[in-house]
Amino acid sequence: MKAILVKEPGGPEQLTLGEYEQPLPMPYELLVRVHATALNRADTLQRQGKYPPPKGASPLLGLEIAGEVVEVGINCRRFKKGDMVFGLLPGGGYAEYAVIDEEMAMAVPDNLTMEQAAAIPEVFLTAYQALGWLGKLKAGERVLIHAGASGVGTAAIQLARQMKAEVLVTASEYKLHACKELGAHKTINYQEVSFEDEVLAYTNSEGVDVIVDFISGPYFKQNIECLRLDGRLIILASLGGGKVDDFDLRKILVKRLQVTGSTLRSRSKNYQVKLTQDMSSFAMSHFKTGAIKPVVDSVYDWQDVAEAHRYMEQNKNIGKIVLRVN
């Protein structure tokens, strides 16, 4: 089959369309003819040799797919040949064919294109895990979502609104309108003002209940100040660095805060299956009505994958960057 290969660890120019052995479905797996896949930060890190795939996973890039079932494992019961499915993978999405555990696959709603479906799995599962499972966000609470216009950010805004929470976001100026359109109550241009000052002013110094953060080190002190009593800080990445200098841990004790770090790719299969089921139960009806929608910034032909990776690394996208697989 055709697949996107990494010639050697490095920049986007190392990506090339080549040949790779087609996978065979195990008894509990579906073989899917991939119509679309989507970019994730993990792909750019793996391309650079900084994020190896989990043991047993395909070495090919690609954590999510949408496509047509062309073969079913002998133990599969939920889907049949010809069904359109989408879902999360541990790897292997940048290819003509990919295998997915049947329990991880979801049926593509009739109102969504393959490109839209491919933009859902990683970001909505990550956002749902952060808000629902780890952050335990409740109706009436406030949540601060950093990088609000990112793939996970756009998903988190919509999920939080459906959870009846008040949503605050940070983003660069030209991305704020998109966050408002998705339902954010308060948008903050982090490049121009202190998000800590803005959050505390907006909440009358009360702060927020949950923070979803991808920046880590440079934001840590401000995040702690922004949390109210019994607040929860969920750290999903360390894009700004992982070091924090001169911090008084007693602030965490006094405010009874919870600080949780998490990744999704390294989680067990059982964890990912349960998360997929919970997210699907919560959000699928909203996808079907359009109340929640995948946000697709741009669609590239997979032959232009290097250009797509360069675009992602420029941080210009609002929502997901998708590859159409021909």
C-alpha positions in Angstrom: 0.0 0.0 0.0 1.0 3.6 -0.2 1.9 5.4 3.0 3.7 8.5 4.2 7.2 7.5 5.4 9.9 9.4 7.4 13.2 9.1 5.5 15.1 10.0 8.7 14.3 12.0 11.8 14.1 15.7 11.0 12.0 18.4 9.4 9.0 18.2 7.2 11.2 17.6 4.2 11.8 14.1 5.5 8.2 13.1 4.8 7.7 11.2 1.5 5.0 9.1 -0.1 6.2 5.5 -0.5 5.3 1.9 -0.2 4.7 0.0 3.1 3.3 -3.4 3.9 -0.5 -3.4 4.3 -1.6 -4.4 7.7 -3.7 -7.5 8.4 -6.6 -7.2 10.9 -6.5 -9.3 14.0 -9.7 -11.1 15.1 -10.9 -8.0 17.0 -9.8 -5.4 14.4 -11.3 -3.7 11.3 -9.3 -3.1 8.2 -10.2 0.4 7.0 -9.6 2.0 3.6 -8.5 5.4 4.8 -10.2 8.4 3.2 -8.8 11.0 5.6 -6.5 11.4 8.5 -5.5 14.5 10.6 -2.4 16.1 12.0 -1.4 16.1 15.6 1.5 17.6 17.5 2.5 14.0 18.3 3.1 13.5 14.5 5.5 16.4 14.3 7.4 15.1 17.4 7.5 11.6 16.1 8.8 12.8 12.7 11.7 14.5 14.6 12.5 11.3 16.5 11.3 12.7 19.8 8.1 10.7 20.4 8.4 7.0 19.5 5.1 5.1 19.1 3.9 2.8 21.9 5.2 -0.8 21.9 3.3 -2.8 19.2 1.9 0.2 17.4 2.5 0.9 13.7 5.7 3.0 13.2 3.8 5.1 10.6 2.5 8.5 11.6 -1.2 9.2 12.1 -3.4 8.9 15.2 -6.8 9.2 13.7 -8.7 8.1 10.6 -12.0 8.1 8.8 -12.8 5.6 6.1 -14.5 2.5 4.8 -14.4 -0.9 6.4 -13.0 -3.3 3.8 -12.4 -6.4 6.0 -13.6 -7.4 9.5 -11.8 -9.7 12.0 -13.6 -12.9 12.8 -14.5 -11.7 16.3 -16.0 -8.4 15.2 -19.7 -7.9 15.6 -20.5 -4.2 15.5 -19.4 -3.3 12.0 -19.5 -4.9 8.6 -17.8 -4.4 5.3 -18.8 -1.1 3.7 -19.5 0.7 6.9 -18.0 4.2 7.3 -16.1 4.6 10.6 -13.7 6.9 12.3 -11.6 6.6 15.4 -8.3 6.9 17.3 -5.2 4.9 16.5 -1.9 4.4 18.3 -0.3 5.0 14.9 -0.6 4.1 11.2 -3.1 6.7 10.0 -1.0 8.2 7.2 -1.6 5.3 4.9 -4.1 3.8 2.4 -5.1 1.2 4.8 -5.1 1.0 8.6 -6.4 -1.3 11.3 -8.4 -0.2 14.2 -9.7 -2.1 17.2 -13.5 -2.5 16.7 -14.2 -1.1 20.1 -12.4 2.1 19.3 -14.3 2.6 16.0 -17.3 4.9 15.8 -19.9 5.2 13.0 -19.5 8.3 10.9 -22.7 10.5 11.2 -24.5 11.0 7.9 -24.1 14.8 8.2 -20.3 14.7 8.3 -17.7 14.4 5.6 -14.8 12.0 5.9 -12.5 15.0 6.5 -14.7 16.3 9.3 -14.9 12.8 10.9 -11.1 12.5 10.8 -10.9 15.8 12.7 -12.8 14.4 15.7 -11.1 11.5 17.5 -7.9 12.8 19.0 -9.0 16.2 20.0 -12.5 15.4 21.3 -11.3 12.4 23.2 -8.4 14.5 24.7 -10.8 17.3 25.6 -13.4 15.1 27.1 -10.8 13.3 29.1 -9.5 16.6 30.5 -12.9 18.2 31.2 -15.0 15.2 32.2 -12.7 12.5 33.6 -9.8 14.5 35.1 -11.3 18.0 35.6 -14.7 16.7 36.7 -16.3 19.8 35.3 -19.8 20.5 36.6 -22.6 22.6 35.4 -22.3 26.2 36.6 -18.5 26.0 37.1 -15.9 28.0 35.2 -13.2 26.6 33.0 -10.2 28.4 31.5 -9.0 26.8 28.3 -5.6 27.8 27.0 -4.8 27.6 23.3 -8.6 28.0 22.7 -8.3 27.9 18.9 -6.2 24.7 18.7 -7.7 21.4 17.8 -8.2 20.4 21.5 -9.2 23.9 22.4 -12.0 24.2 19.9 -13.3 20.8 21.0 -13.0 21.7 24.7 -14.9 25.0 24.2 -17.9 23.1 22.7 -17.8 20.2 25.2 -17.6 22.6 28.1 -20.6 24.6 26.8 -22.6 21.3 26.5 -21.6 20.6 30.1 -23.2 24.0 31.0 -20.0 25.5 32.2 -18.8 29.1 31.8 -15.9 29.2 29.3 -12.9 31.4 29.3 -10.1 31.0 26.7 -6.7 32.4 25.8 -5.6 32.8 22.2 -3.8 35.2 19.9 -5.9 38.2 18.7 -6.9 36.9 15.2 -8.1 33.6 16.7 -10.4 35.1 19.4 -13.4 35.6 17.1 -13.4 31.8 16.3 -13.4 31.0 20.0 -16.4 33.4 20.5 -18.2 31.8 17.6 -17.8 28.4 19.3 -19.3 29.6 22.5 -16.5 31.1 24.7 -17.9 33.6 27.2 -14.6 35.4 27.7 -11.7 35.6 25.3 -8.2 36.8 26.3 -5.4 37.9 24.0 -2.5 36.4 26.0 0.0 38.3 23.8 -1.3 41.7 24.9 -2.4 41.3 28.5 -1.8 39.1 31.6 -4.4 36.3 31.4 -4.2 36.1 35.2 -5.3 39.7 35.6 -8.1 39.2 33.0 -9.4 36.1 34.6 -9.4 37.5 38.1 -11.1 40.7 36.9 -13.7 38.9 35.0 -14.5 36.6 37.9 -14.4 39.3 40.6 -11.2 37.7 42.0 -13.0 34.4 42.5 -11.0 32.5 39.8 -12.0 29.4 37.9 -12.7 25.8 38.8 -10.8 24.0 36.1 -7.9 25.0 33.8 -6.9 23.0 30.7 -3.3 23.9 29.8 -0.8 22.9 27.1 2.0 25.5 27.9 3.0 24.2 31.4 6.1 25.9 32.9 5.6 29.6 31.9 1.9 29.5 32.8 2.1 27.4 36.0 2.3 30.2 38.6 -0.5 32.2 36.9 -2.6 29.1 36.6 -2.4 28.5 40.3 -3.4 32.1 41.0 -6.4 31.8 38.7 -7.8 28.7 40.4 -10.4 29.0 43.1 -10.7 26.8 46.2 -10.7 23.1 45.2 -9.7 24.0 41.7 -8.2 21.5 39.2 -5.3 22.1 36.8 -5.0 19.7 33.9 -1.7 19.8 32.1 -1.8 18.1 28.7 1.5 19.3 27.2 4.6 21.4 27.9 4.9 23.5 24.8 6.4 26.3 26.7 8.9 24.2 28.7 8.7 22.1 31.8 10.6 24.2 34.4 9.1 26.3 37.2 11.4 28.4 39.3 10.8 29.8 42.8 7.3 28.5 43.4 5.6 28.3 46.9 3.9 24.9 47.1 1.9 26.1 50.0 -0.5 27.8 47.6 -1.6 24.4 46.4 -2.2 23.2 50.0 -4.1 26.3 51.1 -6.4 26.3 48.1 -6.7 22.5 48.1 -5.8 22.3 44.5 -5.4 19.3 42.3 -2.7 19.3 39.6 -2.9 16.5 37.1 -0.8 15.7 34.1 -2.0 13.3 31.3 -1.3 12.0 27.9 -3.7 9.8 25.9 -1.6 7.8 23.4 0.2 5.9 26.2 -3.0 4.9 28.0 -4.1 1.3 28.0 -6.5 -0.1 25.4 -9.2 -0.6 28.1 -8.9 3.1 29.2 -9.1 4.3 25.6 -12.1 2.1 24.8 -14.0 3.3 27.9 -13.1 6.9 27.1 -14.3 6.5 23.5 -17.6 5.0 24.7 -18.1 7.8 27.2 -17.3 10.6 24.8 -19.4 9.0 22.1 -22.4 8.7 24.5 -22.1 12.3 25.5 -21.3 14.0 22.2 -22.5 11.8 19.3 -26.1 13.1 19.3 -24.7 16.7 19.3 -22.5 15.9 16.3 -25.6 14.6 14.5 -27.5 17.8 15.2 -24.6 20.1 14.5 -24.7 21.4 18.1 -21.1 20.3 18.3 -18.9 20.3 15.2 -15.4 19.4 14.3 -13.5 22.5 13.4 -11.4 21.9 10.2 -8.9 24.7 9.4 -7.6 23.3 6.2 -7.5 20.1 4.0 -4.3 19.0 2.2 -3.8 16.3 -0.3 -1.6 13.7 1.5 1.1 14.2 -1.1 1.4 17.7 0.3 2.0 16.4 3.9 5.3 18.3 4.3 3.5 21.5 3.6 0.8 20.6 6.1 3.4 19.9 8.8 5.1 23.2 8.1 1.8 25.0 8.5 1.1 23.3 11.8 4.5 24.3 13.1 3.7 27.9 12.3 0.8 27.8 14.8 -1.5 29.5 12.3 -4.3 27.0 12.3 -7.7 27.4 13.9 -8.9 23.8 14.6 -7.6 20.7 12.7 -5.4 20.3 9.7 -6.6 17.3 7.7 -5.0 15.1 5.0 -7.2 13.7 2.3 -5.9 10.2 1.4 -6.2 9.4 -2.3 
